Amino acid sequence: KYGFKSIKSIVRFTFTDERPVSFWEQLQDQEYGFWANVNPEVSHPRWSQAREQVIDTGEEIPTLKWNGYGDQVAGLYTDIRDGDRLFR
């Protein structure tokens, strides 16, 4: 799961009129939708997203909803329902 649950770096911002295809959709479009992994309450088809492992310590911690930015980004997801196109 390394690199999937949280952002590692920002290279650039691009504003567009259409939603782009995400990296994970390009990689494995049968499993990952655009909203994949922003909600740990919705499991991936093959595993739970409720917990993640800290890379440097190996500690398992609860995955925070909206990758820990709930207060800042929740408004971006008001039109999706739980499970709505999170995974294919």
PyMOL Python script that loads the backbone (N, CA, C, O; Angstrom):
from pymol import cmd

cmd.read_pdbstr("""\
ATOM      1  N   LYS A   1       0.812  -1.197   0.000  1.00  0.00           N
ATOM      2  CA  LYS A   1       0.000   0.000   0.000  1.00  0.00           C
ATOM      3  C   LYS A   1       0.859   1.266   0.000  1.00  0.00           C
ATOM      4  O   LYS A   1       0.318   2.371  -0.008  1.00  0.00           O
ATOM      5  N   TYR A   2       2.165   1.126   0.009  1.00  0.00           N
ATOM      6  CA  TYR A   2       3.026   2.300   0.075  1.00  0.00           C
ATOM      7  C   TYR A   2       2.684   3.284  -1.036  1.00  0.00           C
ATOM      8  O   TYR A   2       2.628   2.919  -2.210  1.00  0.00           O
ATOM      9  N   GLY A   3       2.461   4.511  -0.655  1.00  0.00           N
ATOM     10  CA  GLY A   3       2.170   5.551  -1.615  1.00  0.00           C
ATOM     11  C   GLY A   3       0.708   5.689  -1.981  1.00  0.00           C
ATOM     12  O   GLY A   3       0.326   6.667  -2.623  1.00  0.00           O
ATOM     13  N   PHE A   4      -0.116   4.737  -1.590  1.00  0.00           N
ATOM     14  CA  PHE A   4      -1.524   4.816  -1.969  1.00  0.00           C
ATOM     15  C   PHE A   4      -2.346   5.590  -0.958  1.00  0.00           C
ATOM     16  O   PHE A   4      -3.240   6.343  -1.345  1.00  0.00           O
ATOM     17  N   LYS A   5      -2.069   5.426   0.324  1.00  0.00           N
ATOM     18  CA  LYS A   5      -2.930   6.008   1.342  1.00  0.00           C
ATOM     19  C   LYS A   5      -2.715   7.497   1.549  1.00  0.00           C
ATOM     20  O   LYS A   5      -3.658   8.204   1.905  1.00  0.00           O
ATOM     21  N   SER A   6      -1.509   7.989   1.338  1.00  0.00           N
ATOM     22  CA  SER A   6      -1.279   9.417   1.554  1.00  0.00           C
ATOM     23  C   SER A   6      -0.308   9.961   0.516  1.00  0.00           C
ATOM     24  O   SER A   6       0.509   9.235  -0.049  1.00  0.00           O
ATOM     25  N   ILE A   7      -0.426  11.236   0.293  1.00  0.00           N
ATOM     26  CA  ILE A   7       0.401  11.894  -0.707  1.00  0.00           C
ATOM     27  C   ILE A   7       1.865  11.887  -0.269  1.00  0.00           C
ATOM     28  O   ILE A   7       2.159  12.062   0.913  1.00  0.00           O
ATOM     29  N   LYS A   8       2.766  11.691  -1.196  1.00  0.00           N
ATOM     30  CA  LYS A   8       4.200  11.682  -0.889  1.00  0.00           C
ATOM     31  C   LYS A   8       4.853  12.992  -1.310  1.00  0.00           C
ATOM     32  O   LYS A   8       5.796  13.445  -0.661  1.00  0.00           O
ATOM     33  N   SER A   9       4.375  13.597  -2.369  1.00  0.00           N
ATOM     34  CA  SER A   9       4.887  14.896  -2.807  1.00  0.00           C
ATOM     35  C   SER A   9       3.918  15.470  -3.835  1.00  0.00           C
ATOM     36  O   SER A   9       3.148  14.742  -4.462  1.00  0.00           O
ATOM     37  N   ILE A  10       3.972  16.776  -3.992  1.00  0.00           N
ATOM     38  CA  ILE A  10       3.175  17.452  -5.016  1.00  0.00           C
ATOM     39  C   ILE A  10       4.144  17.956  -6.067  1.00  0.00           C
ATOM     40  O   ILE A  10       5.058  18.719  -5.756  1.00  0.00           O
ATOM     41  N   VAL A  11       3.955  17.540  -7.298  1.00  0.00           N
ATOM     42  CA  VAL A  11       4.822  17.966  -8.385  1.00  0.00           C
ATOM     43  C   VAL A  11       4.249  19.211  -9.054  1.00  0.00           C
ATOM     44  O   VAL A  11       4.979  20.157  -9.349  1.00  0.00           O
ATOM     45  N   ARG A  12       2.930  19.207  -9.292  1.00  0.00           N
ATOM     46  CA  ARG A  12       2.288  20.364  -9.899  1.00  0.00           C
ATOM     47  C   ARG A  12       0.777  20.277  -9.684  1.00  0.00           C
ATOM     48  O   ARG A  12       0.239  19.204  -9.412  1.00  0.00           O
ATOM     49  N   PHE A  13       0.113  21.407  -9.808  1.00  0.00           N
ATOM     50  CA  PHE A  13      -1.339  21.479  -9.818  1.00  0.00           C
ATOM     51  C   PHE A  13      -1.765  21.774 -11.246  1.00  0.00           C
ATOM     52  O   PHE A  13      -1.162  22.606 -11.923  1.00  0.00           O
ATOM     53  N   THR A  14      -2.804  21.089 -11.700  1.00  0.00           N
ATOM     54  CA  THR A  14      -3.362  21.354 -13.014  1.00  0.00           C
ATOM     55  C   THR A  14      -4.868  21.483 -12.860  1.00  0.00           C
ATOM     56  O   THR A  14      -5.525  20.576 -12.349  1.00  0.00           O
ATOM     57  N   PHE A  15      -5.413  22.607 -13.300  1.00  0.00           N
ATOM     58  CA  PHE A  15      -6.846  22.829 -13.227  1.00  0.00           C
ATOM     59  C   PHE A  15      -7.460  22.493 -14.588  1.00  0.00           C
ATOM     60  O   PHE A  15      -6.943  22.894 -15.631  1.00  0.00           O
ATOM     61  N   THR A  16      -8.560  21.761 -14.561  1.00  0.00           N
ATOM     62  CA  THR A  16      -9.178  21.296 -15.799  1.00  0.00           C
ATOM     63  C   THR A  16     -10.695  21.269 -15.650  1.00  0.00           C
ATOM     64  O   THR A  16     -11.214  21.248 -14.534  1.00  0.00           O
ATOM     65  N   ASP A  17     -11.395  21.270 -16.762  1.00  0.00           N
ATOM     66  CA  ASP A  17     -12.856  21.203 -16.742  1.00  0.00           C
ATOM     67  C   ASP A  17     -13.368  19.783 -16.578  1.00  0.00           C
ATOM     68  O   ASP A  17     -14.530  19.582 -16.227  1.00  0.00           O
ATOM     69  N   GLU A  18     -12.521  18.799 -16.826  1.00  0.00           N
ATOM     70  CA  GLU A  18     -12.922  17.401 -16.734  1.00  0.00           C
ATOM     71  C   GLU A  18     -12.072  16.663 -15.717  1.00  0.00           C
ATOM     72  O   GLU A  18     -10.886  16.949 -15.553  1.00  0.00           O
ATOM     73  N   ARG A  19     -12.692  15.712 -15.037  1.00  0.00           N
ATOM     74  CA  ARG A  19     -11.957  14.927 -14.049  1.00  0.00           C
ATOM     75  C   ARG A  19     -10.943  14.042 -14.758  1.00  0.00           C
ATOM     76  O   ARG A  19     -11.300  13.295 -15.669  1.00  0.00           O
ATOM     77  N   PRO A  20      -9.679  14.119 -14.348  1.00  0.00           N
ATOM     78  CA  PRO A  20      -8.669  13.264 -14.982  1.00  0.00           C
ATOM     79  C   PRO A  20      -8.762  11.825 -14.489  1.00  0.00           C
ATOM     80  O   PRO A  20      -9.378  11.546 -13.461  1.00  0.00           O
ATOM     81  N   VAL A  21      -8.150  10.933 -15.224  1.00  0.00           N
ATOM     82  CA  VAL A  21      -8.018   9.547 -14.782  1.00  0.00           C
ATOM     83  C   VAL A  21      -6.877   9.525 -13.772  1.00  0.00           C
ATOM     84  O   VAL A  21      -5.792  10.037 -14.047  1.00  0.00           O
ATOM     85  N   SER A  22      -7.118   8.934 -12.603  1.00  0.00           N
ATOM     86  CA  SER A  22      -6.092   8.919 -11.557  1.00  0.00           C
ATOM     87  C   SER A  22      -5.004   7.888 -11.864  1.00  0.00           C
ATOM     88  O   SER A  22      -5.189   7.000 -12.696  1.00  0.00           O
ATOM     89  N   PHE A  23      -3.878   8.022 -11.185  1.00  0.00           N
ATOM     90  CA  PHE A  23      -2.782   7.067 -11.332  1.00  0.00           C
ATOM     91  C   PHE A  23      -3.257   5.651 -11.071  1.00  0.00           C
ATOM     92  O   PHE A  23      -2.938   4.734 -11.828  1.00  0.00           O
ATOM     93  N   TRP A  24      -4.029   5.467  -9.984  1.00  0.00           N
ATOM     94  CA  TRP A  24      -4.461   4.116  -9.615  1.00  0.00           C
ATOM     95  C   TRP A  24      -5.497   3.577 -10.579  1.00  0.00           C
ATOM     96  O   TRP A  24      -5.563   2.366 -10.790  1.00  0.00           O
ATOM     97  N   GLU A  25      -6.309   4.445 -11.171  1.00  0.00           N
ATOM     98  CA  GLU A  25      -7.233   3.990 -12.221  1.00  0.00           C
ATOM     99  C   GLU A  25      -6.449   3.514 -13.440  1.00  0.00           C
ATOM    100  O   GLU A  25      -6.803   2.508 -14.054  1.00  0.00           O
ATOM    101  N   GLN A  26      -5.383   4.238 -13.791  1.00  0.00           N
ATOM    102  CA  GLN A  26      -4.553   3.830 -14.924  1.00  0.00           C
ATOM    103  C   GLN A  26      -3.863   2.503 -14.640  1.00  0.00           C
ATOM    104  O   GLN A  26      -3.763   1.643 -15.516  1.00  0.00           O
ATOM    105  N   LEU A  27      -3.391   2.346 -13.418  1.00  0.00           N
ATOM    106  CA  LEU A  27      -2.641   1.156 -13.045  1.00  0.00           C
ATOM    107  C   LEU A  27      -3.515  -0.094 -12.995  1.00  0.00           C
ATOM    108  O   LEU A  27      -3.135  -1.146 -13.508  1.00  0.00           O
ATOM    109  N   GLN A  28      -4.700   0.030 -12.367  1.00  0.00           N
ATOM    110  CA  GLN A  28      -5.564  -1.142 -12.158  1.00  0.00           C
ATOM    111  C   GLN A  28      -7.015  -0.678 -12.152  1.00  0.00           C
ATOM    112  O   GLN A  28      -7.650  -0.621 -11.099  1.00  0.00           O
ATOM    113  N   ASP A  29      -7.533  -0.350 -13.317  1.00  0.00           N
ATOM    114  CA  ASP A  29      -8.866   0.249 -13.380  1.00  0.00           C
ATOM    115  C   ASP A  29     -10.000  -0.680 -12.977  1.00  0.00           C
ATOM    116  O   ASP A  29     -11.115  -0.214 -12.741  1.00  0.00           O
ATOM    117  N   GLN A  30      -9.749  -1.974 -12.891  1.00  0.00           N
ATOM    118  CA  GLN A  30     -10.794  -2.893 -12.446  1.00  0.00           C
ATOM    119  C   GLN A  30     -10.980  -2.862 -10.931  1.00  0.00           C
ATOM    120  O   GLN A  30     -11.978  -3.373 -10.423  1.00  0.00           O
ATOM    121  N   GLU A  31     -10.036  -2.272 -10.208  1.00  0.00           N
ATOM    122  CA  GLU A  31     -10.118  -2.244  -8.751  1.00  0.00           C
ATOM    123  C   GLU A  31     -10.262  -0.848  -8.163  1.00  0.00           C
ATOM    124  O   GLU A  31     -10.901  -0.675  -7.125  1.00  0.00           O
ATOM    125  N   TYR A  32      -9.677   0.142  -8.814  1.00  0.00           N
ATOM    126  CA  TYR A  32      -9.631   1.470  -8.207  1.00  0.00           C
ATOM    127  C   TYR A  32     -10.420   2.481  -9.007  1.00  0.00           C
ATOM    128  O   TYR A  32     -10.197   2.652 -10.205  1.00  0.00           O
ATOM    129  N   GLY A  33     -11.341   3.148  -8.343  1.00  0.00           N
ATOM    130  CA  GLY A  33     -12.046   4.261  -8.938  1.00  0.00           C
ATOM    131  C   GLY A  33     -11.345   5.558  -8.566  1.00  0.00           C
ATOM    132  O   GLY A  33     -10.337   5.540  -7.860  1.00  0.00           O
ATOM    133  N   PHE A  34     -11.860   6.658  -9.024  1.00  0.00           N
ATOM    134  CA  PHE A  34     -11.237   7.950  -8.755  1.00  0.00           C
ATOM    135  C   PHE A  34     -11.170   8.256  -7.266  1.00  0.00           C
ATOM    136  O   PHE A  34     -10.182   8.814  -6.789  1.00  0.00           O
ATOM    137  N   TRP A  35     -12.223   7.893  -6.525  1.00  0.00           N
ATOM    138  CA  TRP A  35     -12.292   8.231  -5.102  1.00  0.00           C
ATOM    139  C   TRP A  35     -11.647   7.176  -4.216  1.00  0.00           C
ATOM    140  O   TRP A  35     -11.732   7.275  -2.992  1.00  0.00           O
ATOM    141  N   ALA A  36     -11.023   6.198  -4.784  1.00  0.00           N
ATOM    142  CA  ALA A  36     -10.471   5.078  -4.019  1.00  0.00           C
ATOM    143  C   ALA A  36      -9.641   5.546  -2.834  1.00  0.00           C
ATOM    144  O   ALA A  36      -8.785   6.423  -2.955  1.00  0.00           O
ATOM    145  N   ASN A  37      -9.914   4.950  -1.708  1.00  0.00           N
ATOM    146  CA  ASN A  37      -9.143   5.086  -0.490  1.00  0.00           C
ATOM    147  C   ASN A  37      -9.288   6.398   0.250  1.00  0.00           C
ATOM    148  O   ASN A  37      -8.490   6.665   1.148  1.00  0.00           O
ATOM    149  N   VAL A  38     -10.253   7.225  -0.075  1.00  0.00           N
ATOM    150  CA  VAL A  38     -10.450   8.420   0.722  1.00  0.00           C
ATOM    151  C   VAL A  38     -11.335   8.138   1.926  1.00  0.00           C
ATOM    152  O   VAL A  38     -11.418   8.952   2.846  1.00  0.00           O
ATOM    153  N   ASN A  39     -11.994   6.986   1.921  1.00  0.00           N
ATOM    154  CA  ASN A  39     -12.886   6.637   3.019  1.00  0.00           C
ATOM    155  C   ASN A  39     -12.526   5.250   3.556  1.00  0.00           C
ATOM    156  O   ASN A  39     -12.852   4.242   2.929  1.00  0.00           O
ATOM    157  N   PRO A  40     -11.851   5.191   4.722  1.00  0.00           N
ATOM    158  CA  PRO A  40     -11.451   3.891   5.264  1.00  0.00           C
ATOM    159  C   PRO A  40     -12.624   3.013   5.688  1.00  0.00           C
ATOM    160  O   PRO A  40     -12.438   1.831   5.979  1.00  0.00           O
ATOM    161  N   GLU A  41     -13.827   3.575   5.726  1.00  0.00           N
ATOM    162  CA  GLU A  41     -15.009   2.796   6.087  1.00  0.00           C
ATOM    163  C   GLU A  41     -15.486   1.929   4.919  1.00  0.00           C
ATOM    164  O   GLU A  41     -16.321   1.044   5.102  1.00  0.00           O
ATOM    165  N   VAL A  42     -14.959   2.183   3.723  1.00  0.00           N
ATOM    166  CA  VAL A  42     -15.321   1.407   2.540  1.00  0.00           C
ATOM    167  C   VAL A  42     -14.115   0.563   2.151  1.00  0.00           C
ATOM    168  O   VAL A  42     -13.077   1.098   1.760  1.00  0.00           O
ATOM    169  N   SER A  43     -14.247  -0.736   2.256  1.00  0.00           N
ATOM    170  CA  SER A  43     -13.129  -1.632   1.983  1.00  0.00           C
ATOM    171  C   SER A  43     -12.842  -1.767   0.495  1.00  0.00           C
ATOM    172  O   SER A  43     -13.737  -1.656  -0.343  1.00  0.00           O
ATOM    173  N   HIS A  44     -11.590  -2.005   0.194  1.00  0.00           N
ATOM    174  CA  HIS A  44     -11.161  -2.407  -1.142  1.00  0.00           C
ATOM    175  C   HIS A  44     -11.787  -3.780  -1.390  1.00  0.00           C
ATOM    176  O   HIS A  44     -12.060  -4.494  -0.425  1.00  0.00           O
ATOM    177  N   PRO A  45     -12.022  -4.173  -2.631  1.00  0.00           N
ATOM    178  CA  PRO A  45     -12.621  -5.488  -2.872  1.00  0.00           C
ATOM    179  C   PRO A  45     -11.852  -6.663  -2.274  1.00  0.00           C
ATOM    180  O   PRO A  45     -12.441  -7.708  -1.999  1.00  0.00           O
ATOM    181  N   ARG A  46     -10.539  -6.506  -2.069  1.00  0.00           N
ATOM    182  CA  ARG A  46      -9.747  -7.628  -1.565  1.00  0.00           C
ATOM    183  C   ARG A  46      -9.179  -7.426  -0.165  1.00  0.00           C
ATOM    184  O   ARG A  46      -8.607  -8.369   0.380  1.00  0.00           O
ATOM    185  N   TRP A  47      -9.303  -6.258   0.444  1.00  0.00           N
ATOM    186  CA  TRP A  47      -8.784  -6.052   1.800  1.00  0.00           C
ATOM    187  C   TRP A  47      -9.439  -4.839   2.454  1.00  0.00           C
ATOM    188  O   TRP A  47     -10.057  -4.009   1.787  1.00  0.00           O
ATOM    189  N   SER A  48      -9.292  -4.758   3.747  1.00  0.00           N
ATOM    190  CA  SER A  48      -9.818  -3.623   4.503  1.00  0.00           C
ATOM    191  C   SER A  48      -8.892  -2.424   4.342  1.00  0.00           C
ATOM    192  O   SER A  48      -7.675  -2.582   4.239  1.00  0.00           O
ATOM    193  N   GLN A  49      -9.464  -1.242   4.322  1.00  0.00           N
ATOM    194  CA  GLN A  49      -8.686  -0.001   4.291  1.00  0.00           C
ATOM    195  C   GLN A  49      -8.712   0.686   5.656  1.00  0.00           C
ATOM    196  O   GLN A  49      -8.258   1.822   5.788  1.00  0.00           O
ATOM    197  N   ALA A  50      -9.236   0.007   6.658  1.00  0.00           N
ATOM    198  CA  ALA A  50      -9.446   0.631   7.963  1.00  0.00           C
ATOM    199  C   ALA A  50      -8.155   0.920   8.719  1.00  0.00           C
ATOM    200  O   ALA A  50      -8.135   1.793   9.587  1.00  0.00           O
ATOM    201  N   ARG A  51      -7.072   0.201   8.405  1.00  0.00           N
ATOM    202  CA  ARG A  51      -5.807   0.390   9.112  1.00  0.00           C
ATOM    203  C   ARG A  51      -4.668   0.508   8.106  1.00  0.00           C
ATOM    204  O   ARG A  51      -4.746  -0.011   6.993  1.00  0.00           O
ATOM    205  N   GLU A  52      -3.617   1.195   8.516  1.00  0.00           N
ATOM    206  CA  GLU A  52      -2.422   1.304   7.687  1.00  0.00           C
ATOM    207  C   GLU A  52      -1.183   1.157   8.554  1.00  0.00           C
ATOM    208  O   GLU A  52      -1.250   1.302   9.774  1.00  0.00           O
ATOM    209  N   GLN A  53      -0.066   0.872   7.928  1.00  0.00           N
ATOM    210  CA  GLN A  53       1.175   0.646   8.659  1.00  0.00           C
ATOM    211  C   GLN A  53       2.110   1.829   8.448  1.00  0.00           C
ATOM    212  O   GLN A  53       2.346   2.254   7.317  1.00  0.00           O
ATOM    213  N   VAL A  54       2.641   2.357   9.550  1.00  0.00           N
ATOM    214  CA  VAL A  54       3.611   3.446   9.492  1.00  0.00           C
ATOM    215  C   VAL A  54       4.925   2.869   8.960  1.00  0.00           C
ATOM    216  O   VAL A  54       5.433   1.886   9.499  1.00  0.00           O
ATOM    217  N   ILE A  55       5.464   3.464   7.927  1.00  0.00           N
ATOM    218  CA  ILE A  55       6.612   2.881   7.239  1.00  0.00           C
ATOM    219  C   ILE A  55       7.834   2.748   8.139  1.00  0.00           C
ATOM    220  O   ILE A  55       8.454   1.685   8.170  1.00  0.00           O
ATOM    221  N   ASP A  56       8.194   3.801   8.873  1.00  0.00           N
ATOM    222  CA  ASP A  56       9.454   3.734   9.621  1.00  0.00           C
ATOM    223  C   ASP A  56       9.379   2.948  10.920  1.00  0.00           C
ATOM    224  O   ASP A  56      10.407   2.488  11.417  1.00  0.00           O
ATOM    225  N   THR A  57       8.175   2.781  11.486  1.00  0.00           N
ATOM    226  CA  THR A  57       8.067   2.055  12.759  1.00  0.00           C
ATOM    227  C   THR A  57       7.387   0.701  12.621  1.00  0.00           C
ATOM    228  O   THR A  57       7.555  -0.167  13.477  1.00  0.00           O
ATOM    229  N   GLY A  58       6.623   0.514  11.555  1.00  0.00           N
ATOM    230  CA  GLY A  58       5.870  -0.719  11.381  1.00  0.00           C
ATOM    231  C   GLY A  58       4.587  -0.754  12.198  1.00  0.00           C
ATOM    232  O   GLY A  58       3.834  -1.725  12.134  1.00  0.00           O
ATOM    233  N   GLU A  59       4.335   0.307  12.971  1.00  0.00           N
ATOM    234  CA  GLU A  59       3.124   0.379  13.800  1.00  0.00           C
ATOM    235  C   GLU A  59       1.888   0.432  12.908  1.00  0.00           C
ATOM    236  O   GLU A  59       1.884   1.112  11.882  1.00  0.00           O
ATOM    237  N   GLU A  60       0.830  -0.294  13.308  1.00  0.00           N
ATOM    238  CA  GLU A  60      -0.446  -0.216  12.605  1.00  0.00           C
ATOM    239  C   GLU A  60      -1.323   0.808  13.300  1.00  0.00           C
ATOM    240  O   GLU A  60      -1.481   0.783  14.520  1.00  0.00           O
ATOM    241  N   ILE A  61      -1.892   1.706  12.513  1.00  0.00           N
ATOM    242  CA  ILE A  61      -2.744   2.762  13.046  1.00  0.00           C
ATOM    243  C   ILE A  61      -4.035   2.811  12.232  1.00  0.00           C
ATOM    244  O   ILE A  61      -4.062   2.350  11.091  1.00  0.00           O
ATOM    245  N   PRO A  62      -5.113   3.367  12.809  1.00  0.00           N
ATOM    246  CA  PRO A  62      -6.347   3.526  12.039  1.00  0.00           C
ATOM    247  C   PRO A  62      -6.122   4.516  10.889  1.00  0.00           C
ATOM    248  O   PRO A  62      -5.480   5.551  11.067  1.00  0.00           O
ATOM    249  N   THR A  63      -6.652   4.189   9.727  1.00  0.00           N
ATOM    250  CA  THR A  63      -6.589   5.112   8.600  1.00  0.00           C
ATOM    251  C   THR A  63      -7.606   6.216   8.857  1.00  0.00           C
ATOM    252  O   THR A  63      -8.768   5.934   9.150  1.00  0.00           O
ATOM    253  N   LEU A  64      -7.180   7.456   8.751  1.00  0.00           N
ATOM    254  CA  LEU A  64      -8.076   8.581   8.983  1.00  0.00           C
ATOM    255  C   LEU A  64      -8.917   8.853   7.740  1.00  0.00           C
ATOM    256  O   LEU A  64      -8.430   8.770   6.612  1.00  0.00           O
ATOM    257  N   LYS A  65     -10.189   9.178   7.967  1.00  0.00           N
ATOM    258  CA  LYS A  65     -11.083   9.477   6.855  1.00  0.00           C
ATOM    259  C   LYS A  65     -10.551  10.671   6.077  1.00  0.00           C
ATOM    260  O   LYS A  65     -10.033  11.631   6.647  1.00  0.00           O
ATOM    261  N   TRP A  66     -10.692  10.587   4.773  1.00  0.00           N
ATOM    262  CA  TRP A  66     -10.202  11.610   3.853  1.00  0.00           C
ATOM    263  C   TRP A  66      -8.697  11.848   4.063  1.00  0.00           C
ATOM    264  O   TRP A  66      -8.208  12.971   3.941  1.00  0.00           O
ATOM    265  N   ASN A  67      -7.976  10.759   4.381  1.00  0.00           N
ATOM    266  CA  ASN A  67      -6.523  10.785   4.556  1.00  0.00           C
ATOM    267  C   ASN A  67      -6.068  11.770   5.628  1.00  0.00           C
ATOM    268  O   ASN A  67      -4.963  12.308   5.558  1.00  0.00           O
ATOM    269  N   GLY A  68      -6.925  12.002   6.615  1.00  0.00           N
ATOM    270  CA  GLY A  68      -6.561  12.866   7.728  1.00  0.00           C
ATOM    271  C   GLY A  68      -6.895  14.329   7.521  1.00  0.00           C
ATOM    272  O   GLY A  68      -6.632  15.150   8.400  1.00  0.00           O
ATOM    273  N   TYR A  69      -7.467  14.672   6.383  1.00  0.00           N
ATOM    274  CA  TYR A  69      -7.790  16.063   6.081  1.00  0.00           C
ATOM    275  C   TYR A  69      -9.297  16.302   6.071  1.00  0.00           C
ATOM    276  O   TYR A  69      -9.791  17.139   5.316  1.00  0.00           O
ATOM    277  N   GLY A  70     -10.020  15.572   6.903  1.00  0.00           N
ATOM    278  CA  GLY A  70     -11.474  15.629   6.892  1.00  0.00           C
ATOM    279  C   GLY A  70     -12.063  17.017   6.959  1.00  0.00           C
ATOM    280  O   GLY A  70     -12.925  17.368   6.154  1.00  0.00           O
ATOM    281  N   ASP A  71     -11.606  17.814   7.913  1.00  0.00           N
ATOM    282  CA  ASP A  71     -12.164  19.159   8.069  1.00  0.00           C
ATOM    283  C   ASP A  71     -11.888  20.038   6.855  1.00  0.00           C
ATOM    284  O   ASP A  71     -12.700  20.891   6.497  1.00  0.00           O
ATOM    285  N   GLN A  72     -10.746  19.824   6.233  1.00  0.00           N
ATOM    286  CA  GLN A  72     -10.358  20.675   5.113  1.00  0.00           C
ATOM    287  C   GLN A  72     -10.982  20.253   3.779  1.00  0.00           C
ATOM    288  O   GLN A  72     -11.244  21.109   2.934  1.00  0.00           O
ATOM    289  N   VAL A  73     -11.226  18.962   3.573  1.00  0.00           N
ATOM    290  CA  VAL A  73     -11.648  18.506   2.240  1.00  0.00           C
ATOM    291  C   VAL A  73     -13.018  17.845   2.183  1.00  0.00           C
ATOM    292  O   VAL A  73     -13.471  17.488   1.095  1.00  0.00           O
ATOM    293  N   ALA A  74     -13.677  17.672   3.290  1.00  0.00           N
ATOM    294  CA  ALA A  74     -14.966  16.963   3.286  1.00  0.00           C
ATOM    295  C   ALA A  74     -15.953  17.575   2.297  1.00  0.00           C
ATOM    296  O   ALA A  74     -16.745  16.851   1.693  1.00  0.00           O
ATOM    297  N   GLY A  75     -15.919  18.874   2.123  1.00  0.00           N
ATOM    298  CA  GLY A  75     -16.824  19.544   1.199  1.00  0.00           C
ATOM    299  C   GLY A  75     -16.647  19.126  -0.248  1.00  0.00           C
ATOM    300  O   GLY A  75     -17.562  19.285  -1.056  1.00  0.00           O
ATOM    301  N   LEU A  76     -15.479  18.592  -0.584  1.00  0.00           N
ATOM    302  CA  LEU A  76     -15.234  18.134  -1.948  1.00  0.00           C
ATOM    303  C   LEU A  76     -15.991  16.855  -2.265  1.00  0.00           C
ATOM    304  O   LEU A  76     -16.185  16.513  -3.432  1.00  0.00           O
ATOM    305  N   TYR A  77     -16.419  16.147  -1.219  1.00  0.00           N
ATOM    306  CA  TYR A  77     -17.018  14.830  -1.400  1.00  0.00           C
ATOM    307  C   TYR A  77     -18.499  14.792  -1.033  1.00  0.00           C
ATOM    308  O   TYR A  77     -19.045  13.714  -0.796  1.00  0.00           O
ATOM    309  N   THR A  78     -19.149  15.936  -0.983  1.00  0.00           N
ATOM    310  CA  THR A  78     -20.549  15.971  -0.550  1.00  0.00           C
ATOM    311  C   THR A  78     -21.493  15.267  -1.514  1.00  0.00           C
ATOM    312  O   THR A  78     -22.561  14.811  -1.105  1.00  0.00           O
ATOM    313  N   ASP A  79     -21.123  15.170  -2.780  1.00  0.00           N
ATOM    314  CA  ASP A  79     -22.016  14.561  -3.771  1.00  0.00           C
ATOM    315  C   ASP A  79     -21.857  13.055  -3.913  1.00  0.00           C
ATOM    316  O   ASP A  79     -22.633  12.423  -4.629  1.00  0.00           O
ATOM    317  N   ILE A  80     -20.862  12.461  -3.241  1.00  0.00           N
ATOM    318  CA  ILE A  80     -20.726  11.010  -3.351  1.00  0.00           C
ATOM    319  C   ILE A  80     -21.323  10.344  -2.128  1.00  0.00           C
ATOM    320  O   ILE A  80     -21.272  10.873  -1.018  1.00  0.00           O
ATOM    321  N   ARG A  81     -21.888   9.178  -2.358  1.00  0.00           N
ATOM    322  CA  ARG A  81     -22.448   8.392  -1.268  1.00  0.00           C
ATOM    323  C   ARG A  81     -21.417   7.361  -0.855  1.00  0.00           C
ATOM    324  O   ARG A  81     -20.529   7.028  -1.639  1.00  0.00           O
ATOM    325  N   ASP A  82     -21.519   6.849   0.368  1.00  0.00           N
ATOM    326  CA  ASP A  82     -20.603   5.802   0.803  1.00  0.00           C
ATOM    327  C   ASP A  82     -20.644   4.652  -0.191  1.00  0.00           C
ATOM    328  O   ASP A  82     -21.712   4.114  -0.485  1.00  0.00           O
ATOM    329  N   GLY A  83     -19.501   4.284  -0.698  1.00  0.00           N
ATOM    330  CA  GLY A  83     -19.409   3.201  -1.661  1.00  0.00           C
ATOM    331  C   GLY A  83     -19.615   3.616  -3.105  1.00  0.00           C
ATOM    332  O   GLY A  83     -19.424   2.799  -4.006  1.00  0.00           O
ATOM    333  N   ASP A  84     -19.997   4.852  -3.352  1.00  0.00           N
ATOM    334  CA  ASP A  84     -20.290   5.321  -4.696  1.00  0.00           C
ATOM    335  C   ASP A  84     -19.013   5.446  -5.520  1.00  0.00           C
ATOM    336  O   ASP A  84     -18.241   6.390  -5.349  1.00  0.00           O
ATOM    337  N   ARG A  85     -18.799   4.484  -6.415  1.00  0.00           N
ATOM    338  CA  ARG A  85     -17.665   4.502  -7.330  1.00  0.00           C
ATOM    339  C   ARG A  85     -16.314   4.602  -6.624  1.00  0.00           C
ATOM    340  O   ARG A  85     -15.325   5.023  -7.224  1.00  0.00           O
ATOM    341  N   LEU A  86     -16.275   4.214  -5.353  1.00  0.00           N
ATOM    342  CA  LEU A  86     -14.987   4.204  -4.665  1.00  0.00           C
ATOM    343  C   LEU A  86     -14.101   3.142  -5.283  1.00  0.00           C
ATOM    344  O   LEU A  86     -12.896   3.330  -5.454  1.00  0.00           O
ATOM    345  N   PHE A  87     -14.721   2.028  -5.613  1.00  0.00           N
ATOM    346  CA  PHE A  87     -14.017   0.934  -6.266  1.00  0.00           C
ATOM    347  C   PHE A  87     -14.897   0.435  -7.387  1.00  0.00           C
ATOM    348  O   PHE A  87     -16.100   0.697  -7.398  1.00  0.00           O
ATOM    349  N   ARG A  88     -14.325  -0.264  -8.310  1.00  0.00           N
ATOM    350  CA  ARG A  88     -15.073  -0.750  -9.472  1.00  0.00           C
ATOM    351  C   ARG A  88     -15.639  -2.121  -9.238  1.00  0.00           C
ATOM    352  O   ARG A  88     -16.297  -2.676 -10.118  1.00  0.00           O
TER     353      ARG A  88
END
""", "prot")
cmd.dss("prot")
cmd.show_as("cartoon", "prot")
cmd.util.cbc("prot")
cmd.orient("prot")
